[in-house]
Amino acid sequence: RCNKKESSYTWIDEDIMHSTELAVKYFVSKGHKNICFIESKNSSNYFQLRKKYFLSCCKKYKINFLNENSIKLSPDTFLKSRDMLKNYINSNSKITLYLLASHQFANIAIESFRDTQKNIGKEISVLSFDSNFLDSFAPYITTISQPVIDVNKNLINLIIGKLNNMKSNKSFLYKSKLNEKNSVIDLNNL
């Protein structure tokens, strides 16, 4: 959708500003201020917007986020990314929560915490943005998840609308939802 008039084509997309604020608001409510943001080495509009809104929400919620607490990983270089994250975990004991910009980094993070003997939900917190992959892969991870049923219904309606009238253009900006599990420690109760 970059640099195009939104009414000039049919589209469906995530409200990234909403989902990012949902994540930040949630971990702030649990008392987390020392955050590591795990982002992608790959450049895409999605990851750029996720980082932009994350930094904006940090300012809004008065979190002093330091750039050195941002790690760029790549699922394509799993072993290198895992080692990089393990080194970061071992040398940054003040970090209480790791925010994954995408479920793509979940396997890297889970293995890194296991290798550093950090127990997710007991010693360290993890929150991930998700396309509902983690429900089956790591069902204990708290996620900001896509509303799959709403997305599917609207996608079908957009396709049917386009088939009925190729010149019509409609859109759907969906709002992700918090799917609270056991991976985020409530620091307020310690």
Buried (B, 14 or more C-beta within 10 A) or exposed (E): EEEEEEEEEBBBEBBBBBBBBBBBEBBBEBBBBBBBBBBBEBEEEBBEBBBEBBBBBBEEBEBEBEEEBBBBBBBEEEEEBBBBBBEBBEEEEEBBBBBBBBBBBBBBBBBBBEBBEBEBBEEBBBBBBBBBBBBEEBEEBBBBBBBEEEBEEBEEEBEEBBEEEEEEBBBBBBEBBBBEBEBBBEBEEE
